[in-house]
Amino acid sequence: MSESASSGVQGMSVATAFAGMRSVAPVVFRAGCPDCRGRFELAAGALRLAIGASSRTTFYSFTCPECGAAVRKPAGERIVELLTGGGVRTLKLHSTL
C-alpha cells in the first residue's frame, strides 16, 4: 500500500467508515424433517456443518423444531458454500489413520 493511500485512513472515524451501511437481515435456511415431513425455516445458529475428508463425511445437522428429531443430511459443495456464507458454525473433521 502506498503512503498516500494509507494516510487518509488514519484520520477516518468509525461513523465515517460505516456511513451508508444498512442493517442486514438475519439469514434463514429452509429445511425439512424426514421423520415428521415438517417444513420450516431455521436461523444459522440452529444448524451445524461438519466438513470431513470426503462427501460421505460432510454433512449438516439440526434438531427438528416440530418433532424434536435429530436430523443429519449430506452437504455437497454448494450446500457447504451456502451454509458457511450464511454464518453456520462449522466443524472440520480430521481423519484418524
C-alpha positions in Angstrom: 0.0 0.0 0.0 1.4 3.4 -0.9 1.9 6.2 1.7 -0.8 8.3 0.1 -3.4 5.6 0.1 -3.0 4.8 3.8 -2.7 8.3 5.1 -6.4 9.1 4.6 -7.5 6.0 6.5 -5.7 7.1 9.8 -8.0 10.1 10.3 -11.2 8.3 9.4 -13.8 8.0 12.2 -15.9 4.9 12.8 -19.0 6.8 11.9 -17.5 7.8 8.5 -16.2 4.2 7.8 -19.7 2.7 8.4 -21.7 5.5 6.8 -24.2 4.2 4.3 -24.2 0.7 5.7 -27.6 -0.8 6.2 -28.8 -3.3 8.7 -28.5 -6.8 7.4 -31.4 -9.2 7.8 -30.6 -12.5 9.5 -30.0 -15.4 7.2 -32.6 -18.2 7.3 -32.4 -21.6 5.7 -35.3 -23.7 4.5 -35.2 -27.2 5.8 -37.4 -30.3 6.1 -37.6 -33.2 8.5 -37.6 -36.7 7.1 -39.4 -38.0 10.2 -42.5 -35.8 10.5 -42.3 -34.3 7.0 -42.4 -30.8 8.5 -41.1 -27.9 6.5 -39.7 -24.8 8.3 -37.1 -22.1 8.3 -34.0 -22.2 10.6 -31.6 -19.5 11.6 -27.9 -20.1 11.1 -27.5 -20.7 14.8 -29.8 -23.8 14.6 -27.6 -25.6 12.1 -24.2 -27.2 12.4 -21.9 -28.1 9.5 -19.3 -30.9 9.7 -16.7 -31.0 6.9 -15.0 -34.3 6.5 -12.4 -35.7 4.2 -15.0 -37.0 1.7 -18.5 -36.3 0.6 -19.7 -39.2 2.8 -18.3 -37.4 5.9 -19.5 -33.9 5.1 -23.0 -33.2 6.4 -25.2 -30.6 8.2 -27.4 -31.3 11.1 -30.2 -29.7 13.1 -33.0 -30.6 15.5 -36.5 -30.5 14.0 -38.4 -27.8 15.7 -41.7 -29.7 15.2 -41.0 -33.2 16.4 -37.5 -32.9 18.1 -35.8 -35.4 15.8 -32.1 -35.1 15.3 -31.7 -34.6 11.5 -28.4 -35.2 9.6 -28.2 -34.6 5.8 -25.3 -34.8 3.3 -23.8 -31.5 2.2 -22.3 -31.1 -1.2 -20.0 -28.2 -2.3 -22.9 -25.8 -3.0 -24.6 -26.5 0.4 -21.3 -26.0 2.2 -20.8 -22.7 0.4 -24.3 -21.5 1.3 -24.1 -22.6 4.9 -20.7 -21.1 5.6 -21.6 -17.9 3.8 -24.7 -17.7 5.9 -22.8 -17.9 9.2 -23.5 -21.5 10.2 -20.9 -22.9 12.7 -18.5 -25.3 11.1 -16.6 -28.2 12.5 -13.7 -29.6 10.4 -13.4 -33.3 11.0 -9.9 -34.9 10.9 -9.3 -38.4 9.7 -7.7 -40.9 12.0 -5.3 -43.2 10.2 
